[in-house]
Amino acid sequence: MHTRTATGRCGNVRIAHVIGVALLVAATSRTACASEVVIAPSRMKAIGTVDSRFQSYNVEMVEVTGGRFWKPYAEGRMQRDRYSGRPPIDLANTRLRKLAAALSPAYIRISGTWANATYVADTEHAPASAPAGFNTVLTRAQWRGVIDFARAADAEIVTSFAVSPGSRDANGAWMPDQAQRLIDATRSLGGRIAAAEFMNEPTLAANNGAPPGYDAEAYGRDFRIFRDWMRRSAPETLILGPGSIGDAPSPSGSGITTRDLLAASGPSVDRFSYHHYNTLSPRCGVHDDPLQALSEEWLARTDATLAVYRALRDAFEPDKPIWLTETADAACGGNPWDATFLDTFRYLDQLGRLARAGVQVVMHNTLAASDYGLLDEQSFRPRPNYWAALLWRRLMGTTVLEAETPSMPDFHIYAHCHPATKGAVSVLLINTSRKTPQFVTLTGPAERYTLQADRLQSTTVRLNGEPLELAANDGLPRLQGRPAPAGRLRLPPASITFLVMPDAAACR
């Protein structure tokens, strides 16, 4: 989209200056109003690329081992206990594998707070209790399940290692014995660890399983041990780090800053990783109003956090690609509306923002646990964010384009080359206004995919008016677009629309 300003019947109008579409623009400019933009694929330019596994997800280590995780709101009585016990996730489940495979290729990150104190057993079954200095046990059979799932879903494994007292020598220094056991088990089972962080969220070490009094100096010492061991024992595995959270203004405080961590460890990562949540959930004491979930301030929190970590990357690890290895709307299991269509605006807007900003990988937390899961943890049935993820996977390729029209209040625009059709562009249009439609002018025909719901906090989403649901034998529905002719297109209030259009020179 290339725009300039002209005066028409509606006042100041944004019209496109596009070679070959002058007649169309002249005709449509007579009826276009000030809020309208013109979608002109021929003028879009490539501004970067993202990893082929850009859209990825987490399966928490505690899901693999079984244990206490964030209690879903449906279980009730949250004020008495914010956790609930859960058995190990069934990674052999046919529905789970089929739905995960539909999002491939992806990364699957097996990590989280509980991974910081998980003992890696070299047996098929867990002992009666975890060894001293650990909280839980990962068996060989459970890790085999991860490897088999990753293979079936075309998902490369990302993980982190235990840093709890049981993983340390008499002087308190980290030992790689447990990490080596996981590397060896992975290889012997025919798997591969594509990338690894030293630990999960070192900025929150005091609450994350590290020894009491753990500080940046201890982290720096341990990370250097980890780095040297990784270079020797698993040179094929990317080193991610630091995997921090809490440096940006947010409800979650931090005892250790990322700046101190990076200063103590020195340049040493292959990819710079960080975590981001817009807020904390009611489980952790924060009660946000769902009315703000579509606000510009809420959606822009993604940018604010990235700015903090990009600056730290530039200072300590210049030019290293950035990965967001854990994210969702609300930490501590998600907000009550995260399983509904209301959060889909944030989910897709975040992907669009980060791809445009050059972030290479975004890992949603979680695939299928608690209220922020893409899938319901009991039935593995898709939630609205899953359908959004599936549309992104099928329509938004790795080449990112400059839309040439900046996003406006209540209206956000992102563009990528189509992943399969040469010369085609996919444009993502997000109308966050609850009452006002938006209008755009198309310079050529398009295939339209519009997501809406009867209520914003509905667990059912409609694509072009039809409810999205699994068919018999867990078959995925046809995600079929509807023709949209060149000219003026109305985008309903509180809707998300993908457009696929031909004639994008940057995508040939």
C-alpha positions in Angstrom: 0.0 0.0 0.0 1.4 3.4 -1.0 -0.7 6.4 0.0 -1.0 10.1 -0.4 -3.6 12.6 0.7 -6.3 14.0 -1.6 -9.5 15.9 -1.1 -12.8 14.3 -1.9 -16.4 14.3 -0.9 -15.6 12.9 2.5 -12.8 15.4 3.3 -9.2 14.3 3.4 -8.9 10.9 1.8 -6.0 8.5 1.7 -5.7 7.2 -1.8 -3.1 5.0 -3.5 -0.6 6.2 -6.0 -0.2 3.0 -7.8 0.9 2.5 -11.4 -1.7 0.6 -13.4 -4.6 1.2 -10.9 -5.1 4.9 -11.5 -8.6 4.4 -12.9 -9.7 2.2 -10.0 -8.3 4.7 -7.5 -9.9 7.6 -9.2 -13.2 5.8 -9.0 -13.0 4.7 -5.5 -11.5 7.9 -4.1 -14.9 9.6 -4.7 -16.5 7.4 -2.0 -13.5 6.6 0.2 -13.5 8.3 3.6 -10.6 9.4 5.8 -10.1 6.2 7.7 -9.8 4.1 4.5 -6.6 2.7 3.0 -5.9 1.0 -0.3 -4.5 -2.5 -0.5 -2.1 -2.5 -3.4 0.1 -5.6 -3.5 2.2 -4.4 -6.4 3.6 -1.6 -4.3 4.6 -3.7 -1.2 8.2 -4.3 -0.5 10.0 -7.0 1.4 11.4 -5.8 4.7 12.7 -9.1 6.2 12.2 -12.8 6.8 11.3 -14.9 9.8 12.2 -18.4 10.8 10.2 -21.2 9.0 9.2 -22.3 12.5 8.3 -18.7 13.5 4.9 -19.7 15.0 5.7 -22.3 17.8 4.5 -23.4 21.2 5.5 -24.7 24.6 4.6 -27.9 26.3 5.7 -27.4 29.9 8.0 -29.9 31.5 5.5 -30.4 34.3 3.0 -31.5 31.6 5.4 -34.2 30.5 6.2 -35.5 34.0 2.9 -34.8 35.6 2.5 -32.7 38.7 0.9 -29.5 39.9 0.2 -26.8 37.3 -2.0 -23.8 36.9 -5.6 -24.8 37.7 -8.1 -24.1 34.9 -10.9 -21.7 36.0 -13.5 -24.4 35.2 -12.2 -26.3 38.2 -13.3 -23.5 40.5 -12.2 -22.5 44.0 -9.1 -20.6 42.7 -8.8 -18.7 46.0 -7.9 -21.8 47.9 -5.3 -23.3 45.6 -4.1 -21.8 42.3 -2.6 -25.2 41.2 -4.1 -28.6 40.5 -2.6 -32.0 40.1 -2.5 -33.4 36.6 -1.2 -36.6 35.1 1.4 -36.6 32.3 0.0 -35.3 29.0 -0.8 -38.0 26.5 1.6 -37.1 23.7 0.5 -40.2 21.8 -3.0 -38.9 21.5 -4.1 -39.0 17.9 -6.1 -35.8 18.0 -3.3 -33.9 19.7 -0.7 -35.1 17.2 -2.9 -34.3 14.2 -3.7 -30.8 15.4 0.0 -30.1 16.3 1.1 -31.4 12.9 -1.2 -29.0 11.2 0.8 -26.1 12.7 4.1 -27.5 11.5 6.9 -26.8 11.0 7.3 -25.5 14.6 9.5 -25.6 17.6 8.2 -27.4 20.7 9.8 -26.0 23.9 9.8 -28.4 26.9 10.7 -26.1 29.8 9.0 -23.8 32.3 9.5 -23.1 35.9 9.2 -26.8 36.9 12.1 -27.8 34.5 14.5 -25.9 36.8 14.2 -28.7 39.4 13.5 -31.8 37.3 15.7 -34.9 37.7 16.5 -36.8 34.5 16.2 -40.5 35.3 18.0 -43.2 33.2 15.1 -45.6 33.8 11.8 -46.2 32.2 9.9 -45.6 35.4 10.3 -43.0 38.1 11.5 -43.8 41.5 9.2 -43.4 44.5 10.4 -39.9 45.1 12.7 -37.4 43.4 16.3 -37.4 44.6 17.4 -34.8 47.1 17.7 -31.3 45.5 15.0 -32.0 42.9 11.2 -31.7 42.9 10.2 -34.2 40.2 11.5 -36.8 37.8 11.5 -37.1 34.0 11.7 -40.8 33.0 13.2 -42.2 29.8 9.7 -43.3 28.7 8.4 -39.8 29.1 11.2 -38.3 27.1 10.8 -40.9 24.4 7.2 -39.7 24.2 8.4 -36.1 23.6 10.8 -37.3 20.8 8.1 -39.4 19.2 5.6 -36.5 19.3 8.1 -34.0 17.9 8.8 -36.3 15.0 5.1 -36.9 14.3 4.4 -33.1 14.5 7.5 -31.9 12.7 8.5 -29.9 15.7 12.1 -29.3 16.7 12.8 -29.7 20.4 13.9 -26.7 22.5 14.5 -27.2 26.3 16.4 -26.1 29.4 18.1 -27.8 32.3 17.8 -28.2 36.0 19.6 -25.7 38.2 18.3 -26.7 41.6 20.6 -27.7 44.5 20.7 -31.3 43.3 22.5 -30.2 40.1 25.4 -28.6 42.0 28.7 -29.6 43.5 29.8 -29.1 47.1 30.8 -25.5 46.3 27.4 -24.7 44.8 28.6 -24.6 41.2 26.4 -26.1 38.5 27.4 -29.5 37.1 26.4 -30.7 33.6 25.8 -34.3 34.7 22.0 -34.1 34.4 22.1 -32.1 31.2 24.5 -34.6 29.7 22.1 -37.4 30.6 19.3 -35.6 28.7 21.5 -35.1 25.7 22.6 -38.7 25.7 19.1 -40.0 26.1 17.9 -37.8 23.2 20.6 -39.1 20.9 20.0 -42.8 21.9 16.3 -42.4 21.2 16.9 -41.0 17.7 16.0 -37.4 18.6 17.7 -34.0 18.5 17.7 -30.9 20.7 17.7 -28.0 18.3 18.2 -25.3 20.9 18.5 -24.9 24.7 18.4 -22.3 27.3 20.5 -22.8 30.4 17.6 -22.3 32.8 14.1 -21.0 32.7 13.7 -17.3 33.6 16.9 -16.6 35.6 15.7 -13.1 36.5 13.2 -14.9 38.8 15.8 -17.3 40.2 14.7 -16.8 43.8 11.3 -18.4 43.0 12.4 -20.7 40.2 14.2 -23.5 41.9 17.7 -22.1 42.1 19.6 -22.2 45.4 18.8 -19.6 48.0 20.7 -16.3 47.5 21.3 -17.1 43.8 22.5 -13.9 42.1 23.9 -12.6 38.8 27.5 -13.5 39.8 26.5 -17.1 40.4 24.6 -17.1 37.1 27.6 -15.8 35.2 29.8 -18.5 36.7 27.2 -21.3 35.9 26.4 -20.0 32.4 30.1 -20.1 31.5 30.3 -23.7 32.6 27.1 -24.4 30.6 28.4 -22.7 27.5 31.7 -24.5 27.5 30.0 -27.9 28.1 27.5 -27.3 25.3 30.2 -26.4 22.8 32.0 -29.7 23.6 29.0 -32.0 24.1 26.3 -30.7 21.8 27.8 -28.3 19.2 24.9 -28.9 17.0 22.5 -27.3 19.5 21.9 -23.6 19.5 22.5 -21.8 22.8 19.6 -19.5 23.7 19.7 -17.0 26.4 19.1 -15.5 28.8 15.3 -16.3 28.6 14.5 -13.4 31.0 11.3 -11.9 32.1 10.4 -8.9 34.3 12.7 -6.2 33.0 9.9 -4.3 31.3 7.3 -2.4 33.3 4.9 -5.0 34.4 3.1 -6.5 37.4 5.9 -9.1 37.8 8.9 -7.8 39.7 12.4 -9.3 39.5 15.2 -9.7 41.9 17.9 -9.9 39.2 18.1 -7.8 36.1 18.9 -9.1 32.6 21.6 -6.4 32.3 23.4 -7.8 35.3 23.0 -11.4 34.0 24.5 -10.5 30.6 27.3 -8.5 32.2 28.2 -11.5 34.3 28.0 -14.2 31.6 29.7 -12.3 28.7 28.8 -12.7 25.0 28.0 -16.4 24.5 24.6 -17.1 22.9 23.6 -18.0 19.4 20.1 -16.6 19.8 18.9 -13.9 22.2 15.8 -15.1 24.0 13.3 -13.4 26.3 9.8 -14.0 27.7 6.7 -11.7 27.6 3.2 -11.7 29.1 0.9 -8.7 29.0 0.0 -9.2 32.6 -0.5 -11.7 35.4 -3.7 -13.7 35.8 -6.0 -13.6 38.8 -4.2 -16.7 40.1 -1.3 -14.4 40.8 -3.3 -11.6 42.2 -4.0 -9.4 39.1 -7.6 -8.8 38.0 -7.7 -7.0 34.7 -10.8 -5.7 33.0 -11.5 -7.6 29.8 -12.8 -4.3 28.3 -9.1 -3.3 27.9 -8.2 -6.4 25.9 -8.7 -4.7 22.6 -7.2 -1.4 23.6 -4.1 0.1 21.9 -2.3 0.2 25.2 -2.9 -3.5 25.8 -1.8 -4.6 22.4 1.3 -2.3 22.4 2.7 -4.0 25.5 4.3 -6.4 23.1 6.3 -3.6 21.5 7.3 -2.1 24.9 8.8 -5.4 26.1 10.6 -6.0 22.8 12.1 -2.5 23.0 13.7 -3.3 26.4 15.2 -6.6 25.3 16.3 -5.4 21.9 18.3 -2.7 23.6 19.9 -5.2 25.9 20.6 -7.5 22.9 22.2 -4.6 21.1 24.4 -3.8 24.1 25.6 -7.3 24.9 24.9 -9.6 22.0 24.8 -7.3 18.9 23.2 -8.7 15.8 22.1 -12.0 17.4 18.6 -13.1 16.2 15.8 -12.6 18.8 13.5 -15.4 19.9 10.5 -15.0 22.1 10.6 -18.4 23.8 7.5 -18.0 26.1 4.5 -15.8 25.7 0.7 -15.5 26.2 -1.8 -12.9 27.4 -1.4 -13.6 31.1 1.2 -15.5 33.1 0.1 -17.9 35.7 -2.2 -19.9 33.4 -3.9 -17.2 31.5 -6.8 -14.8 32.0 -10.4 -16.1 32.2 -10.9 -14.8 28.6 -7.8 -16.3 27.1 -9.7 -19.4 25.9 -12.1 -17.2 24.0 -12.2 -15.2 20.8 -11.3 -12.0 22.7 -7.7 -13.1 23.1 -7.4 -14.0 19.4 -6.9 -10.3 18.5 -3.8 -10.1 20.8 -2.6 -13.5 19.5 -2.5 -12.5 15.9 -1.6 -8.9 16.4 1.4 -10.0 18.5 2.6 -12.3 15.7 2.2 -9.5 13.1 4.0 -6.9 15.3 6.9 -9.2 16.1 7.4 -10.5 12.6 7.5 -6.9 11.3 10.0 -6.1 14.0 12.3 -8.9 13.0 11.8 -11.3 15.8 12.5 -14.8 14.4 10.5 -17.2 16.6 7.5 -16.8 18.9 6.6 -19.7 21.2 3.1 -19.6 22.6 2.5 -20.9 26.1 0.9 -23.4 25.9 -0.2 -25.9 23.3 -2.7 -27.7 25.6 -2.5 -26.7 29.3 -4.6 -24.4 31.5 -6.6 -21.5 30.1 -4.0 -20.1 27.7 -3.6 -23.3 25.8 -4.4 -23.4 22.1 -6.2 -26.6 22.8 -8.4 -27.6 25.7 -6.3 -29.7 28.1 -9.0 -32.3 28.7 -10.4 -32.8 25.3 -7.7 -31.4 23.1 -10.4 -29.6 21.1 -9.3 -26.4 19.4 -9.9 -23.0 21.0 -10.2 -19.8 18.9 -6.5 -19.1 19.1 -5.8 -22.5 17.5 -7.9 -21.7 14.5 -6.1 -18.3 14.3 -2.8 -20.1 14.5 -3.9 -22.5 11.7 -4.9 -19.6 9.4 -1.6 -17.9 10.1 0.3 -21.1 9.3 -1.5 -21.6 6.0 -1.6 -18.0 4.8 1.4 -16.0 6.3 4.8 -17.0 4.9 8.3 -16.2 6.0 8.8 -13.1 3.9 7.6 -10.0 5.7 6.3 -7.0 3.7 6.0 -3.4 4.4 2.3 -2.6 4.2 3.2 1.1 3.5 0.3 2.3 5.6 0.9 2.4 9.3 -1.5 0.8 11.7 -4.1 3.2 13.1 -6.1 3.2 16.3 -8.5 0.3 16.3 -7.1 -0.9 12.9 -3.9 -2.9 12.4 -2.4 -4.1 9.1 0.3 -6.7 8.4 1.5 -8.3 5.2 3.5 -11.4 4.3 4.1 -13.3 1.1 1.9 -16.3 0.8 3.8 -19.5 1.8 2.7 -21.6 -1.1 1.5 -19.4 -4.0 4.2 -17.6 -5.9 3.4 -13.9 -6.4 0.6 -13.9 -3.9 0.5 -11.7 -0.7 -1.5 -12.3 2.5 -2.7 -9.2 4.3 -3.9 -9.4 7.9 -6.4 -6.7 8.8 -7.5 -6.5 12.5 -10.4 -4.3 13.4 -10.4 -3.9 17.2 -13.3 -1.5 17.4 -16.3 -3.1 19.1 -18.8 -0.9 17.2 -17.3 0.7 14.1 -16.6 -1.1 10.8 -13.5 -0.3 8.8 -13.3 0.0 5.0 -10.4 -0.7 2.7 -10.1 -0.4 -1.1 -8.7 -3.4 -3.0 -6.8 -2.7 -6.2 -7.5 -6.2 -7.4 -9.6 -9.3 -6.5 -8.9 -11.2 -3.2 -9.8 -14.3 -1.3 -11.2 -13.2 2.1 -11.1 -15.1 5.4 -12.9 -13.3 8.1 -13.0 -14.4 11.8 -15.9 -13.3 14.0 -17.8 -14.6 17.0 -21.3 -14.0 18.3 -19.8 -12.7 21.6 -16.2 -11.7 22.1 -15.9 -14.0 25.0 -17.2 -17.0 23.0 -15.3 -20.2 22.7 -16.7 -20.7 19.2 -15.3 -18.7 16.3 -16.8 -18.3 12.8 -14.9 -18.2 9.5 -16.9 -16.3 6.9 -20.0 -17.0 8.9 -19.4 -20.7 9.5 -18.5 -22.1 12.9 -15.1 -23.7 13.0 -15.1 -27.2 14.5 -13.5 -30.6 14.0 -15.2 -32.9 11.5 -15.6 -36.7 11.8 -12.4 -38.5 12.8 -10.9 -35.2 13.9 -10.7 -33.9 10.4 -9.9 -30.3 10.0 -12.5 -28.2 8.2 -11.8 -26.6 4.9 -10.5 -23.1 5.6 -11.9 -21.7 2.4 -11.8 -18.1 1.4 -14.6 -16.2 -0.3 -14.1 -14.0 -3.3 -13.8 -10.3 -2.8 -13.8 -8.2 -5.9 -11.6 -5.2 -6.5 -13.1 -2.1 -4.9 -14.4 -1.2 -1.5 -14.5 -3.9 1.2 -16.2 -3.6 4.6 -14.5 -5.1 7.7 -17.0 -5.6 10.5 -16.5 -4.4 14.0 -14.4 -6.7 16.2 -13.3 -8.8 13.3 -10.1 -10.3 11.9 -9.7 -10.7 8.2 -7.0 -12.3 6.0 -6.9 -11.3 2.4 -4.9 -13.3 -0.2 -4.2 -11.3 -3.4 -2.1 -11.8 -6.5 0.4 -9.6 -8.2 2.8 -8.9 -5.4 6.2 -8.3 -7.2 8.1 -8.8 -3.9 6.7 -12.4 -3.6 7.6 -13.6 -7.1 
